[in-house]
Amino acid sequence: NSVDMLNLGATEINRLIGTQLIKRDFLISQGINPSLTIAETEAAVAAKKETMTANEKKEFDTVIASLDTQINSIKEASGKQSKNTQINLLKTN
């Protein structure tokens, strides 16, 4: 959530935003509009993959999976950091 993201610190927030921008730019390079909803993006990705060879699909999936892993890793770190902050606050009060 947004509050958890605030606990990341400037470096991690920059990493998160940067990685999300890389994913966005990759999708744009594949002809997928960044202003689509999640459902529309999933449909556009599925339609795009229908036009790809097996190797192209594999490369596409690898890039997306790698970026999603990085994004989720940063978000998970923020959740853990937020939880630790909450515990420390409870201990001091």
Order of alpha helices (4+ residues) and beta strands (2+ residues): alpha-alpha-alpha-alpha
